[in-house]
Amino acid sequence: MAFDIRDYTRTSRAVQWQDLPLDEFRTNPLPPETLRSLRYMCDVEYHTVCYLRDMLVTPSHKDPQVTAFMTMWNMEEFWHGEALAEVLNLHGMSIDYDHLKATRLKLGWRDKLDPIKQSLLANVVGQDFVAVHMIWGAANEWSAITAYNRLAELERHPVLAELLKRIAKQEARHVAFYATQARDRLARSKKAQKIARFALRKFWGPVGSGVMAETEVRHVLRHLMSGPDGRRAARSIDEHIGKMPGLSGLRIVEDALELRGIPA
């Protein structure tokens, strides 16, 4: 089914958490390893605006459907960060805008140069870059849904599970847009297929790995993707990607786990 961008923009809303019995976290707090993973997820959600910044200097910004989607997508991701920050605050972990600023400042010159590199590369590739952007976004959103569902499954905290379910439901709409666009654009261009395959195989990394410390990336992957169930979840992401035109056989998520020694 085609993705209805007008329906999406009309119905886009901030994720709701104020109606949840959040005080239960005071009497039934989350363990340290879960809080560490939540903090990672929170920081990544807040960092979405930087990804949007980098995309706006590429051919993607010329497509009205893509820009309409990304405007609402960025808003929804921001509120995912706000919701997770509230859970962390209830555990005495303050996530404020000074913290976010410090995280970005740590990136140094890399953060300043990323939009320039992205613009140069994307405009050399041309319109086929949009297909790469779309499949990259789909891979990241499939990863996000899987991570939220895995954390809810592992923790089995009723309030956390409901919040993560609500966030994952919005992420599912995001992946629907990205995947629909990616499938259509890749099907139309063999060149886009080759570029996307090369980019994913050579440069894709777990969501947040370009922002967060490698120790934190390894923690989240070990927490959520280790063991048989975690590896099956990772494999399902690769299978989704492999169904796209020209991308069969890619195993970027499993490769990322094996590179970091995450046990299966």
HELIX and SHEET records of a PDB file:
HELIX    1   1 ILE A    5  THR A   11  1                                   7    
HELIX    2   2 GLU A   24  THR A   27  1                                   4    
HELIX    3   3 PRO A   32  TYR A   46  1                                  15    
HELIX    4   4 THR A   48  MET A   55  1                                   8    
HELIX    5   5 PRO A   59  LYS A   62  5                                   4    
HELIX    6   6 PRO A   64  LEU A   90  1                                  27    
HELIX    7   7 TYR A   97  LEU A  105  1                                   9    
HELIX    8   8 TRP A  109  VAL A  125  1                                  17    
HELIX    9   9 ASP A  128  GLU A  155  1                                  28    
HELIX   10  10 PRO A  158  ARG A  188  1                                  31    
HELIX   11  11 LYS A  190  PHE A  203  1                                  14    
HELIX   12  12 GLU A  214  MET A  225  1                                  12    
HELIX   13  13 GLY A  227  GLY A  242  1                                  16    
HELIX   14  14 ILE A  252  LEU A  259  1                                   8    
END                                                                             
